[in-house]
C-alpha cells in the first residue's frame, strides 16, 4: 500500500470511528461477552446417553479445554479426587474426544443443590424448552427427563 493510500485509509477510518464510536464499542463489548461466556460454558452437544452429564462435562473440560483436575473441581464445585475418578470412568466408557455444538450451558448451574443431570434439565426448562425438546437434545428418554425435572422441582 502506498503512502497516499494509507493516509486515505486512515482518514476514512477516523471518519467512521468518529461517527460510529458508540456502535463500535458496543460490538466489541458483545464480542468480549461472547468470548467470556464461551470460556465459562460448555456446548450441550457433548452430552450423550453413553456417559453421564457430569462425566461428559469433566471429559470435555479435561480433553477439549485442557483444564487441570484442580481447575475443573473449582469450576464445577466438586472435589478434585472425585473429578479425577469421574474422568477415569468417562475415559473408559468413551475413548474418543467429545465434539459439541449447540446451546452453551454455563458451569455455574452445577454449584447448586441439583445433580448434574437435574441442573441441565432445569436450566434448559427455564430457557423455555419443552421436556420433549430437552430429551432429544441430551439423548435421554422423555420419561427420564420428566422424572428428573419433577424430582428437581421438589428440591
C-alpha positions as CSV (number, residue, x, y, z in Angstrom):
1,X,0.0,0.0,0.0
2,X,1.4,3.4,-1.0
3,X,1.7,6.3,1.5
4,X,-1.2,8.1,-0.2
5,X,-3.5,5.0,0.1
6,X,-2.5,4.6,3.8
7,X,-3.3,8.3,4.5
8,X,-6.7,8.0,2.8
9,X,-7.5,4.7,4.6
10,X,-6.6,6.4,8.0
11,X,-8.8,9.4,7.2
12,X,-11.8,7.1,6.3
13,X,-11.2,5.0,9.4
14,X,-11.2,8.2,11.6
15,X,-14.4,9.4,10.0
16,X,-16.1,6.1,10.5
17,X,-14.7,5.8,14.0
18,X,-15.9,9.2,15.0
19,X,-19.4,8.8,13.5
20,X,-19.9,5.2,14.8
21,X,-17.9,5.2,18.0
22,X,-20.7,4.0,20.2
23,X,-21.7,1.2,17.8
24,X,-18.1,0.1,17.5
25,X,-17.7,0.0,21.3
26,X,-21.0,-1.9,21.7
27,X,-19.8,-4.5,19.1
28,X,-16.5,-5.0,20.9
29,X,-18.4,-5.4,24.3
30,X,-20.7,-8.1,22.7
31,X,-17.7,-9.9,21.3
32,X,-15.9,-9.9,24.6
33,X,-19.1,-11.0,26.3
34,X,-19.5,-14.0,24.0
35,X,-15.9,-15.0,24.4
36,X,-16.3,-14.8,28.2
37,X,-19.5,-16.8,28.0
38,X,-17.7,-19.5,25.9
39,X,-14.9,-19.7,28.5
40,X,-17.4,-20.3,31.3
41,X,-19.7,-22.7,29.5
42,X,-19.9,-25.9,27.5
43,X,-21.9,-26.9,24.4
44,X,-25.0,-29.1,25.1
45,X,-23.9,-31.3,22.2
46,X,-21.3,-33.0,24.3
47,X,-24.0,-34.6,26.4
48,X,-24.9,-38.1,25.2
49,X,-26.5,-41.2,26.5
50,X,-23.2,-43.1,26.6
51,X,-21.9,-41.3,29.6
52,X,-23.4,-39.2,32.4
53,X,-23.7,-35.5,32.1
54,X,-21.0,-34.9,34.8
55,X,-18.7,-37.3,33.0
56,X,-19.2,-35.5,29.7
57,X,-18.6,-32.1,31.2
58,X,-15.4,-33.3,33.0
59,X,-14.1,-35.1,29.9
60,X,-14.8,-32.0,27.8
61,X,-13.0,-29.7,30.2
62,X,-10.0,-32.0,30.5
63,X,-9.5,-33.0,26.9
64,X,-11.0,-30.2,24.8
65,X,-10.2,-27.2,27.1
66,X,-7.0,-28.6,28.8
67,X,-8.2,-27.8,32.4
68,X,-6.4,-29.4,35.3
69,X,-8.3,-31.6,37.7
70,X,-8.0,-28.8,40.3
71,X,-9.4,-26.2,37.9
72,X,-12.3,-28.5,36.9
73,X,-13.0,-29.0,40.6
74,X,-13.1,-25.3,41.2
75,X,-15.3,-24.6,38.2
76,X,-17.8,-27.4,39.0
77,X,-17.7,-27.0,42.7
78,X,-16.5,-30.6,43.1
79,X,-13.7,-32.4,45.0
80,X,-10.5,-32.8,42.9
81,X,-10.3,-36.5,43.7
82,X,-13.9,-37.1,42.6
83,X,-13.2,-35.2,39.4
84,X,-10.3,-37.5,38.7
85,X,-12.4,-40.6,39.4
86,X,-15.2,-39.4,37.2
87,X,-12.8,-38.5,34.4
88,X,-11.3,-42.0,34.6
89,X,-14.7,-43.6,34.4
90,X,-15.7,-41.4,31.4
91,X,-12.5,-42.3,29.6
92,X,-13.1,-46.0,29.9
93,X,-16.7,-45.6,28.6
94,X,-15.8,-43.3,25.7
95,X,-12.4,-43.3,24.2
96,X,-12.9,-40.6,21.5
97,X,-12.7,-36.9,22.2
98,X,-16.1,-35.1,22.6
99,X,-17.3,-32.8,19.9
100,X,-20.0,-30.5,20.9
101,X,-22.1,-27.7,19.4
102,X,-25.4,-26.1,20.1
103,X,-26.6,-24.1,23.0
104,X,-23.9,-23.1,25.5
105,X,-24.6,-24.1,29.2
106,X,-22.9,-22.1,31.9
107,X,-20.8,-24.0,34.5
108,X,-22.4,-22.0,37.3
109,X,-25.5,-24.2,37.1
110,X,-23.6,-27.0,38.9
111,X,-23.0,-25.1,42.1
112,X,-26.5,-25.6,43.5
113,X,-28.4,-28.4,45.2
114,X,-29.1,-30.4,42.0
115,X,-27.3,-33.4,40.4
116,X,-25.6,-32.6,37.1
117,X,-28.5,-34.0,35.0
118,X,-31.1,-32.2,37.1
119,X,-29.1,-28.9,36.8
120,X,-29.0,-29.2,33.0
121,X,-32.7,-30.1,32.7
122,X,-33.8,-27.3,35.0
123,X,-31.6,-24.8,33.2
124,X,-32.9,-25.8,29.8
125,X,-36.5,-25.8,31.0
126,X,-36.0,-22.3,32.4
127,X,-34.8,-21.3,29.0
128,X,-38.2,-22.2,27.6
129,X,-37.6,-25.6,26.1
130,X,-40.2,-28.3,26.4
131,X,-39.3,-31.6,28.2
132,X,-39.5,-33.4,24.9
133,X,-37.0,-31.0,23.3
134,X,-34.7,-31.4,26.2
135,X,-34.9,-35.2,26.0
136,X,-33.9,-35.1,22.3
137,X,-31.1,-32.6,23.0
138,X,-29.5,-34.7,25.8
139,X,-30.3,-38.1,24.3
140,X,-32.5,-39.3,27.1
141,X,-35.9,-40.8,27.2
142,X,-38.9,-38.4,27.7
143,X,-39.9,-40.2,30.9
144,X,-36.4,-39.9,32.3
145,X,-36.4,-36.1,31.7
146,X,-39.9,-35.7,33.2
147,X,-38.8,-37.7,36.3
148,X,-35.6,-35.7,36.7
149,X,-37.4,-32.4,36.3
150,X,-40.1,-33.2,38.8
151,X,-37.5,-34.5,41.3
152,X,-35.6,-31.3,40.9
153,X,-38.7,-29.2,41.4
154,X,-39.3,-31.0,44.7
155,X,-35.9,-30.0,45.9
